[in-house]
Amino acid sequence: MGFGVIDPHKVKKNGYVEANDYALPYLSSHFEENSLKDDNLNMLQHVNCSYLSTPGRPPTLEALKKHAQSLTVLISQFAPSSGPGEINNARSQDPQARRFNRDEAFDWLNDLQTPYSNADRAHHRPLNSLTNRVKSNSDIDGVQYHCPLEEHPILPQQPKSESAKLFKKERQFRLHARHTNLLMHANECLEMLDHEFSATGGLLSILPTQQGLEAKQLESVKDTLVGQWLVFTQQLICRMHELEIAYANSLDLLKGEAVVPMQHLSIHGPDGRSGRTIVFPQDRWILANAGDDVLQFLHQSLDKKEISAGDIEKQQKAMGVIGETLIGSTATARGIVHLDLNTRFYRIKGDQRGPIYVLPAYADRPGTAYTREMESRPTIVAIPTPKFPERVSEWERKSQGMEQQLQSLKDEVNKLRRQNDSVHKENGQLEAEADSLRRVLDRYKKTFDTPEGKAAQKDIDHWKRRLDELGNQLHVEQGLAGILQTQIDALTPNEYSWKNVAGELPRDVDGNITNKAMKGMLETMKKVSHENNSLRQRLARLETACRKT
């Protein structure tokens, strides 16, 4: 991976090691199943290796040490060490140098000049749990994993002359086919199928029906594991729905009180009116769930019916309408109030002559409303019907999340590029100004380092002092000019000159300025004007001299 490459997948899994400058991301079953803590995982950030073969990026000493440290931590997890030792002790001159115990984690540090080898069987056992599940990584496609069903040869291909019978058929081994990986792979496949069939009800709508040509396909489907699973789920949901209805009816039947009549006034009496001593009709009719709530509901319904009938009768009398046809089927005028309600009858299954349980006002009272709703609601053996916006599966949600994250990263990169371009432009302008200032400074340095430059510097200092003196003199003369301007304003015949300044100058009887005062004032003005002109000339000569230097 190149420098600064951002992993676009960013999977938040236990044991996931992000890509670095020299290797792909790393995710193994050993890291995922052992739930490594953040501290242990930070020590393994450089465990994946491609340090010596990354094009255009030679490794640094720090990178090699980080990689060696991560590998050392990983080795210590599989082969713990019982004690310390001295590195390269086999080449040490000290006979008492401590050695690392054989077949432990750091026994390969005993001799750093001899290639390490070990005959222990445990050291030659393949560590399948450390195999990297990441196949590739890119900024466009993100992290791609190995398929759990991908097959790899266990042993390399052998010549036909050597053990031809043993290696006649090279055995294949699914290196990534662990239980967790297979379940995640199956889950992703089922999510894709569920997304494809979302318009027809989801995954459970894949099953063929028992009608027409699909009946033969259903028999074939039952021979597969997924088909048996879906058929079992479908039948189980149907049975559960029927069981819930039967359970609700049983609760409605047994809820409340059951009234068993001890007497039955009918023609079964000796005189056709009174009840028998041994009453058998109680074995025929049993009022179930006929408590006070049912009685109150019936009385309330009859009261409403009676009030409604009474209002109609009053309206008819007020209109003077009389006739037997007005009674109709209500029979309210005969002193009877009746009400038509639905009643449900139950009988135990298989008992053809057993008692019948009567559930009065079944379809009208609120106590059995949930059972009626359950019976009217059809059995649904599918995922809810899609609607706008369409249902998004977990597979599509992960894909869209990765696309949104990638788009946000692209926007951020473009923004940073624009900022970088503007900074480059500003830096170019500043560097150009700095170069011009450096050239001017160098020219001045060269000028002032010469004897002529030092003399010019002295002249400049002299002229600066002279300029300060002239400035102070100019300030004084400006004060005099202000006084003169005040006197000139006093000559004007306005309200201010008459009341303030005009009284300070000598005047005649009529209030006009005398000729002597006027001449003195004019001479003063000429003198100040002459001094101002000389001062301007001096300033001009000074500025010219400064420009020449």
C-alpha positions as CSV (number, residue, x, y, z in Angstrom):
1,M,0.0,0.0,0.0
2,G,1.2,3.5,-0.7
3,F,1.9,6.2,1.8
4,G,-1.2,7.7,3.4
5,V,-3.6,5.3,1.8
6,I,-6.8,5.2,3.7
7,D,-8.5,1.9,4.2
8,P,-12.0,2.4,2.7
9,H,-13.5,-0.7,4.3
10,K,-12.9,0.2,8.0
11,V,-14.5,-3.0,9.3
12,K,-15.0,-2.9,13.0
13,K,-14.1,-6.5,13.8
14,N,-12.2,-8.0,16.7
15,G,-8.6,-8.6,15.7
16,Y,-8.7,-6.6,12.5
17,V,-5.2,-5.1,11.7
18,E,-5.4,-2.2,9.2
19,A,-3.1,-1.9,6.3
20,N,0.3,-0.2,6.6
21,D,2.9,1.1,4.1
22,Y,4.3,-2.3,3.5
23,A,1.5,-4.9,3.8
24,L,-2.2,-5.6,3.3
25,P,-4.8,-5.5,6.1
26,Y,-4.6,-8.6,8.3
27,L,-7.5,-10.6,9.8
28,S,-7.1,-14.2,11.0
29,S,-9.3,-16.6,12.8
30,H,-6.9,-16.7,15.7
31,F,-7.2,-12.9,16.3
32,E,-10.9,-12.8,15.8
33,E,-11.8,-15.8,18.1
34,N,-9.4,-14.8,20.9
35,S,-10.8,-11.2,21.1
36,L,-7.5,-9.5,21.6
37,K,-7.5,-6.3,23.7
38,D,-6.4,-3.0,22.3
39,D,-3.0,-3.1,24.0
40,N,-2.2,-6.6,22.6
41,L,-3.5,-5.6,19.2
42,N,-1.3,-2.5,19.0
43,M,1.7,-4.7,19.5
44,L,0.7,-6.7,16.4
45,Q,0.0,-3.8,14.1
46,H,3.1,-4.7,12.0
47,V,2.7,-8.5,12.0
48,N,1.8,-8.8,8.3
49,C,4.9,-9.0,6.1
50,S,5.7,-7.5,2.7
51,Y,8.5,-5.2,3.9
52,L,11.2,-6.4,1.5
53,S,9.1,-6.6,-1.7
54,T,7.0,-3.4,-1.7
55,P,7.7,-1.6,-5.0
56,G,9.1,1.8,-4.6
57,R,9.3,1.8,-0.8
58,P,12.4,0.4,0.8
59,P,12.1,-0.6,4.4
60,T,13.5,1.4,7.2
61,L,15.3,0.2,10.3
62,E,12.3,1.3,12.5
63,A,9.9,-0.6,10.2
64,L,12.0,-3.8,10.5
65,K,12.2,-3.5,14.2
66,K,8.4,-3.0,14.5
67,H,7.9,-6.1,12.3
68,A,10.3,-8.1,14.4
69,Q,8.6,-7.0,17.6
70,S,5.2,-8.0,16.3
71,L,6.4,-11.4,15.2
72,T,8.1,-11.9,18.6
73,V,4.8,-11.1,20.4
74,L,2.9,-13.5,18.1
75,I,5.5,-16.3,18.7
76,S,5.2,-15.8,22.4
77,Q,1.4,-16.4,22.2
78,F,2.0,-19.9,20.8
79,A,5.1,-20.9,22.6
80,P,5.5,-19.2,26.0
81,S,8.9,-18.8,27.5
82,S,9.8,-19.9,31.0
83,G,12.9,-17.8,31.6
84,P,15.2,-15.1,30.2
85,G,18.4,-15.7,28.3
86,E,21.3,-13.9,26.5
87,I,21.0,-13.2,22.8
88,N,23.6,-15.0,20.6
89,N,24.9,-16.7,23.7
90,A,26.4,-19.5,21.6
91,R,29.0,-17.1,20.3
92,S,29.6,-15.4,23.6
93,Q,32.9,-15.8,25.4
94,D,31.3,-16.0,28.7
95,P,30.8,-19.7,29.7
96,Q,28.1,-18.7,32.2
97,A,25.9,-17.0,29.6
98,R,22.3,-18.0,30.1
99,R,20.6,-19.8,27.2
100,F,17.0,-19.8,26.2
101,N,15.3,-23.2,26.8
102,R,14.9,-25.4,23.7
103,D,11.5,-25.5,22.0
104,E,10.4,-22.4,23.7
105,A,9.6,-19.0,22.2
106,F,13.0,-17.5,22.0
107,D,15.3,-20.4,21.5
108,W,16.1,-19.1,18.0
109,L,18.0,-16.2,19.6
110,N,20.7,-18.5,21.1
111,D,22.7,-18.5,17.8
112,L,22.2,-15.7,15.3
113,Q,24.9,-17.0,12.9
114,T,23.4,-20.5,12.2
115,P,20.1,-21.0,10.4
116,Y,17.5,-22.1,12.9
117,S,16.0,-25.6,12.6
118,N,13.8,-27.7,15.0
119,A,12.8,-31.3,14.8
120,D,9.9,-30.9,17.2
121,R,6.6,-32.0,15.6
122,A,4.7,-29.1,17.1
123,H,7.0,-26.7,15.3
124,H,6.1,-28.2,11.9
125,R,2.3,-28.2,12.5
126,P,0.5,-25.7,10.1
127,L,-1.0,-22.8,12.0
128,N,-4.1,-22.5,9.9
129,S,-5.7,-20.0,12.3
130,L,-3.0,-17.4,11.4
131,T,-3.8,-17.5,7.7
132,N,-4.7,-14.0,6.5
133,R,-8.3,-13.9,5.3
134,V,-7.8,-10.6,3.4
135,K,-7.2,-11.3,-0.3
136,S,-6.7,-7.8,-1.6
137,N,-7.2,-4.2,-0.8
138,S,-7.8,-1.1,-3.0
139,D,-9.1,2.4,-2.7
140,I,-12.0,1.6,-5.1
141,D,-13.1,-1.9,-4.2
142,G,-12.1,-1.9,-0.5
143,V,-11.1,-5.0,1.3
144,Q,-11.7,-8.3,-0.5
145,Y,-11.7,-11.5,1.6
146,H,-10.9,-15.1,0.6
147,C,-13.9,-17.3,0.0
148,P,-14.3,-20.0,2.7
149,L,-14.9,-22.6,0.0
150,E,-11.6,-21.8,-1.8
151,E,-9.5,-24.9,-2.0
152,H,-5.7,-25.1,-1.5
153,P,-3.4,-28.1,-1.9
154,I,-2.1,-29.6,1.3
155,L,1.2,-30.7,-0.1
156,P,3.2,-29.5,-3.1
157,Q,3.0,-31.5,-6.3
158,Q,5.4,-34.5,-6.2
159,P,7.1,-36.2,-9.2
160,K,5.4,-39.3,-10.4
161,S,8.4,-41.4,-9.7
162,E,8.3,-40.6,-6.0
163,S,5.4,-42.1,-4.0
164,A,3.2,-42.2,-7.0
165,K,0.4,-44.1,-5.2
166,L,0.5,-41.7,-2.2
167,F,0.3,-38.6,-4.3
168,K,-1.7,-40.0,-7.2
169,K,-4.5,-37.6,-6.5
170,E,-3.4,-34.4,-4.8
171,R,-5.6,-33.7,-1.8
172,Q,-7.4,-30.4,-1.6
173,F,-7.8,-28.5,1.7
174,R,-10.1,-25.5,2.4
175,L,-7.8,-23.4,4.5
176,H,-10.4,-20.7,5.3
177,A,-13.4,-23.1,6.0
178,R,-13.8,-22.4,9.7
179,H,-17.2,-22.4,11.3
180,T,-17.3,-18.6,11.7
181,N,-16.2,-17.9,8.2
182,L,-18.7,-20.4,6.7
183,L,-21.5,-18.9,8.7
184,M,-20.6,-15.4,7.6
185,H,-20.3,-16.5,4.0
186,A,-23.7,-18.2,4.2
187,N,-25.2,-15.2,5.8
188,E,-24.0,-12.9,3.1
189,C,-25.4,-15.2,0.4
190,L,-28.8,-15.4,2.1
191,E,-28.8,-11.6,2.5
192,M,-28.2,-11.2,-1.3
193,L,-31.0,-13.6,-2.0
194,D,-33.3,-11.9,0.4
195,H,-32.5,-8.6,-1.3
196,E,-33.2,-10.0,-4.8
197,F,-36.6,-11.4,-3.7
198,S,-37.6,-8.4,-1.5
199,A,-40.4,-7.5,-3.9
200,T,-42.1,-10.8,-3.5
201,G,-41.7,-11.3,0.3
202,G,-38.1,-12.0,0.9
203,L,-36.2,-15.2,1.5
204,L,-39.3,-17.3,2.4
205,S,-40.9,-16.5,-1.0
206,I,-38.3,-18.6,-2.8
207,L,-40.2,-21.8,-2.0
208,P,-42.3,-23.0,-4.9
209,T,-46.0,-23.6,-4.4
210,Q,-47.9,-26.9,-4.5
211,Q,-49.8,-25.9,-7.6
212,G,-49.1,-26.8,-11.2
213,L,-45.6,-27.3,-12.4
214,E,-44.1,-26.0,-9.2
215,A,-45.3,-29.1,-7.2
216,K,-42.5,-31.2,-8.7
217,Q,-40.0,-28.4,-7.9
218,L,-41.2,-28.4,-4.3
219,E,-40.4,-32.1,-3.9
220,S,-36.8,-31.4,-5.2
221,V,-36.5,-28.4,-2.9
222,K,-37.3,-30.6,0.1
223,D,-34.2,-32.7,-0.6
224,T,-31.9,-29.7,0.1
225,L,-30.9,-28.3,3.5
226,V,-32.1,-24.7,2.8
227,G,-35.4,-26.1,1.3
228,Q,-36.0,-28.3,4.4
229,W,-35.2,-25.3,6.6
230,L,-37.6,-23.0,4.8
231,V,-40.4,-25.6,4.6
232,F,-40.0,-26.3,8.3
233,T,-40.2,-22.6,9.1
234,Q,-43.2,-22.1,6.9
235,Q,-45.1,-25.1,8.4
236,L,-44.1,-24.1,11.9
237,I,-45.4,-20.6,11.5
238,C,-48.7,-21.9,10.1
239,R,-49.1,-24.3,13.1
240,M,-48.2,-21.6,15.5
241,H,-50.9,-19.4,14.0
242,E,-53.5,-22.1,14.3
243,L,-52.4,-22.8,17.8
244,E,-52.6,-19.2,18.8
245,I,-56.2,-19.1,17.5
246,A,-57.2,-22.3,19.3
247,Y,-55.5,-21.0,22.5
248,A,-57.4,-17.7,22.3
249,N,-60.7,-19.5,21.8
250,S,-59.9,-21.7,24.8
251,L,-59.2,-18.6,26.9
252,D,-62.5,-17.0,25.7
253,L,-64.3,-20.2,26.6
254,L,-62.8,-20.7,30.1
255,K,-62.6,-17.1,31.1
256,G,-65.1,-15.9,33.7
257,E,-68.0,-18.1,34.9
258,A,-69.6,-21.2,33.5
259,V,-73.4,-21.4,34.3
260,V,-74.8,-24.9,34.6
261,P,-78.6,-24.8,34.9
262,M,-79.9,-27.0,37.7
263,Q,-83.5,-26.6,36.4
264,H,-84.9,-26.4,32.9
265,L,-88.3,-24.9,32.6
266,S,-89.8,-26.8,29.7
267,I,-92.2,-29.5,28.7
268,H,-89.9,-32.1,30.4
269,G,-91.7,-31.4,33.8
270,P,-94.6,-33.6,34.9
271,D,-97.1,-30.8,34.3
272,G,-95.2,-29.3,31.4
273,R,-94.3,-26.2,33.5
274,S,-92.2,-27.1,36.5
275,G,-88.6,-28.5,36.4
276,R,-87.7,-32.1,36.9
277,T,-86.0,-33.4,40.0
278,I,-83.2,-34.9,38.0
279,V,-82.2,-32.3,35.4
280,F,-80.6,-33.7,32.2
281,P,-80.7,-30.6,30.0
282,Q,-77.6,-29.4,32.0
283,D,-75.7,-32.0,30.0
284,R,-76.7,-30.3,26.8
285,W,-76.2,-26.6,27.3
286,I,-73.5,-24.9,29.3
287,L,-73.1,-21.1,29.4
288,A,-69.4,-20.4,29.1
289,N,-67.7,-17.1,29.9
290,A,-71.1,-15.7,31.0
291,G,-70.1,-13.5,33.9
292,D,-71.1,-10.1,35.1
293,D,-69.3,-8.4,32.2
294,V,-71.5,-10.1,29.6
295,L,-74.6,-9.4,31.7
296,Q,-73.7,-5.8,32.0
297,F,-72.9,-5.5,28.3
298,L,-76.3,-7.1,27.3
299,H,-78.2,-4.8,29.7
300,Q,-76.4,-1.7,28.3
301,S,-77.2,-2.8,24.8
302,L,-80.8,-3.4,25.6
303,D,-81.1,-0.1,27.4
304,K,-79.8,1.7,24.3
305,K,-82.3,-0.2,22.2
306,E,-85.2,0.6,24.5
307,I,-84.3,4.3,24.6
308,S,-84.1,4.4,20.8
309,A,-87.5,2.7,20.5
310,G,-89.1,5.0,23.0
311,D,-87.9,8.1,21.1
312,I,-89.4,6.7,17.9
313,E,-92.7,5.9,19.6
314,K,-92.9,9.5,21.0
315,Q,-92.3,10.9,17.5
316,Q,-95.0,8.7,16.1
317,K,-97.5,9.8,18.8
318,A,-96.6,13.5,18.3
319,M,-97.4,13.1,14.5
320,G,-100.7,11.3,15.3
321,V,-99.7,8.1,13.4
322,I,-101.5,4.9,14.6
323,G,-101.5,1.4,13.2
324,E,-100.4,-2.2,13.9
325,T,-98.0,-2.2,11.0
326,L,-95.9,0.4,12.9
327,I,-94.9,-2.3,15.4
328,G,-93.2,-4.4,12.8
329,S,-90.7,-6.9,14.0
330,T,-89.5,-4.9,16.9
331,A,-92.4,-5.7,19.2
332,T,-91.5,-2.7,21.4
333,A,-95.0,-1.6,21.7
334,R,-95.9,-5.0,23.2
335,G,-93.5,-4.4,26.1
336,I,-90.6,-6.5,24.9
337,V,-87.1,-5.3,24.0
338,H,-85.0,-7.7,22.0
339,L,-81.5,-7.6,20.6
340,D,-79.9,-9.7,17.8
341,L,-76.3,-10.8,18.7
342,N,-74.0,-13.4,17.4
343,T,-73.4,-16.4,19.7
344,R,-70.7,-19.0,19.3
345,F,-71.2,-22.7,20.2
346,Y,-68.3,-25.0,21.1
347,R,-68.1,-28.8,21.4
348,I,-65.2,-31.0,22.3
349,K,-63.7,-32.6,19.3
350,G,-64.7,-36.3,18.9
351,D,-67.6,-36.0,21.4
352,Q,-70.7,-36.3,19.1
353,R,-73.3,-36.3,21.9
354,G,-71.5,-34.3,24.5
355,P,-72.6,-31.0,26.1
356,I,-72.5,-27.8,24.0
357,Y,-70.7,-24.7,25.4
358,V,-72.5,-21.5,24.6
359,L,-70.5,-18.3,24.4
360,P,-73.1,-15.4,24.3
361,A,-72.5,-12.2,22.4
362,Y,-69.2,-13.5,21.0
363,A,-68.9,-11.1,18.1
364,D,-70.0,-8.0,19.9
365,R,-68.5,-7.8,23.4
366,P,-65.0,-6.3,23.8
367,G,-63.6,-9.2,25.8
368,T,-63.2,-11.4,22.6
369,A,-62.1,-8.6,20.2
370,Y,-58.5,-9.9,20.1
371,T,-59.6,-13.4,19.1
372,R,-61.8,-12.1,16.3
373,E,-58.9,-9.9,15.0
374,M,-56.6,-12.9,15.1
375,E,-59.0,-15.1,13.1
376,S,-59.6,-12.4,10.5
377,R,-55.9,-11.7,10.1
378,P,-54.4,-14.1,7.5
379,T,-51.3,-16.2,8.2
380,I,-48.2,-14.5,6.9
381,V,-45.2,-16.7,6.2
382,A,-43.0,-14.1,4.6
383,I,-41.1,-10.9,5.2
384,P,-43.4,-7.8,5.3
385,T,-44.4,-6.4,1.9
386,P,-42.0,-3.8,0.7
387,K,-43.1,-0.3,0.5
388,F,-41.6,3.1,-0.5
389,P,-38.9,3.6,0.6
390,E,-38.0,0.0,-0.2
391,R,-36.7,-2.2,2.6
392,V,-32.9,-2.2,2.8
393,S,-31.2,-5.4,3.7
394,E,-28.1,-5.7,5.8
395,W,-26.0,-6.4,2.8
396,E,-27.2,-3.3,1.0
397,R,-26.8,-1.2,4.1
398,K,-23.2,-2.2,4.4
399,S,-22.6,-1.5,0.7
400,Q,-24.2,1.9,0.9
401,G,-22.3,2.8,4.1
402,M,-19.1,2.0,2.4
403,E,-20.0,4.1,-0.7
404,Q,-21.1,7.0,1.5
405,Q,-17.8,6.8,3.5
406,L,-15.8,6.6,0.2
407,Q,-17.7,9.6,-1.2
408,S,-17.1,11.6,2.0
409,L,-13.4,10.8,1.8
410,K,-13.3,11.9,-1.9
411,D,-14.9,15.2,-1.0
412,E,-12.5,15.7,1.9
413,V,-9.5,14.9,-0.5
414,N,-10.8,17.4,-3.1
415,K,-11.2,20.1,-0.4
416,L,-7.7,19.5,0.9
417,R,-6.3,19.6,-2.7
418,R,-8.0,23.0,-3.3
419,Q,-6.6,24.3,0.0
420,N,-3.2,23.0,-0.9
421,D,-3.3,24.7,-4.3
422,S,-4.2,28.0,-2.7
423,V,-1.5,27.6,-0.1
424,H,1.0,26.9,-2.9
425,K,0.0,30.0,-4.7
426,E,0.3,32.2,-1.6
427,N,3.7,30.6,-0.9
428,G,4.8,31.4,-4.4
429,Q,3.8,35.0,-4.1
430,L,5.5,35.3,-0.7
431,E,8.7,33.7,-2.0
432,A,8.8,36.2,-4.9
433,E,8.4,39.2,-2.6
434,A,11.0,37.7,-0.3
435,D,13.4,37.3,-3.2
436,S,12.9,40.9,-4.3
437,L,13.5,42.1,-0.7
438,R,16.6,40.0,-0.4
439,R,18.0,41.5,-3.6
440,V,17.3,45.1,-2.4
441,L,18.8,44.2,1.0
442,D,21.9,42.8,-0.7
443,R,22.3,45.9,-2.8
444,Y,22.0,48.1,0.3
445,K,24.5,46.0,2.2
446,K,27.0,46.2,-0.7
447,T,26.5,50.0,-0.8
448,F,26.8,50.6,3.0
449,D,29.8,48.3,3.3
450,T,32.0,50.6,1.1
451,P,33.7,53.8,2.4
452,E,31.5,55.9,0.3
453,G,28.4,54.2,1.8
454,K,29.6,54.9,5.3
455,A,30.2,58.5,4.4
456,A,26.7,58.7,2.9
457,Q,25.3,57.2,6.1
458,K,27.0,59.9,8.1
459,D,25.5,62.6,5.8
460,I,22.1,61.0,6.1
461,D,22.4,61.1,9.9
462,H,23.5,64.8,9.7
463,W,20.6,65.6,7.4
464,K,18.2,63.7,9.7
465,R,19.2,65.9,12.6
466,R,19.0,69.1,10.4
467,L,15.6,68.0,9.3
468,D,14.4,67.6,12.9
469,E,15.7,71.2,13.7
470,L,13.9,72.6,10.6
471,G,10.8,70.7,11.6
472,N,10.8,72.4,15.1
473,Q,11.4,75.8,13.4
474,L,8.6,75.1,11.0
475,H,6.3,74.3,14.0
476,V,7.1,77.7,15.5
477,E,6.6,79.6,12.3
478,Q,3.3,77.8,11.8
479,G,2.2,79.2,15.2
480,L,3.1,82.7,14.0
481,A,1.3,82.2,10.8
482,G,-1.8,81.2,12.8
483,I,-1.6,84.4,14.7
484,L,-1.2,86.4,11.5
485,Q,-4.2,84.6,10.0
486,T,-6.2,85.6,13.0
487,Q,-5.3,89.2,12.5
488,I,-6.2,89.0,8.8
489,D,-9.6,87.6,9.7
490,A,-10.1,90.5,12.0
491,L,-9.9,92.9,9.1
492,T,-13.1,91.4,7.7
493,P,-16.2,93.3,8.8
494,N,-18.1,90.3,10.3
495,E,-19.5,89.8,13.8
496,Y,-16.4,87.8,15.1
497,S,-13.9,90.5,13.9
498,W,-15.8,93.4,15.5
499,K,-16.4,91.7,18.9
500,N,-13.0,89.9,19.4
501,V,-9.9,90.6,17.3
502,A,-10.9,94.1,15.9
503,G,-10.7,95.6,19.4
504,E,-7.0,94.7,19.8
505,L,-5.7,96.8,16.9
506,P,-5.4,100.7,17.0
507,R,-8.5,102.3,15.4
508,D,-9.7,105.8,14.7
509,V,-12.9,107.5,15.8
510,D,-15.0,105.7,13.2
511,G,-13.6,102.3,14.3
512,N,-11.3,101.7,11.3
513,I,-7.8,100.5,11.6
514,T,-5.2,103.3,11.5
515,N,-2.7,103.6,8.7
516,K,0.3,103.0,11.0
517,A,-1.1,99.7,12.3
518,M,-2.0,98.6,8.8
519,K,1.6,99.3,7.6
520,G,3.1,97.4,10.5
521,M,0.9,94.4,9.9
522,L,1.7,94.3,6.2
523,E,5.5,94.4,6.9
524,T,5.0,91.5,9.3
525,M,3.2,89.5,6.7
526,K,6.0,90.1,4.1
527,K,8.6,89.0,6.6
528,V,6.7,85.8,7.5
529,S,6.1,85.1,3.8
530,H,9.8,85.5,3.0
531,E,10.8,83.1,5.8
532,N,8.3,80.6,4.6
533,N,9.7,80.7,1.1
534,S,13.2,80.2,2.4
535,L,12.0,77.3,4.5
536,R,10.4,75.7,1.5
537,Q,13.6,76.0,-0.5
538,R,15.6,74.4,2.3
539,L,13.2,71.5,2.5
540,A,13.3,71.0,-1.3
541,R,17.1,70.9,-1.3
542,L,17.1,68.4,1.6
543,E,14.7,66.1,-0.2
544,T,16.9,66.2,-3.3
545,A,20.0,65.4,-1.3
546,C,18.2,62.4,0.3
547,R,17.1,61.1,-3.0
548,K,20.6,61.3,-4.4
549,T,22.0,59.4,-1.5
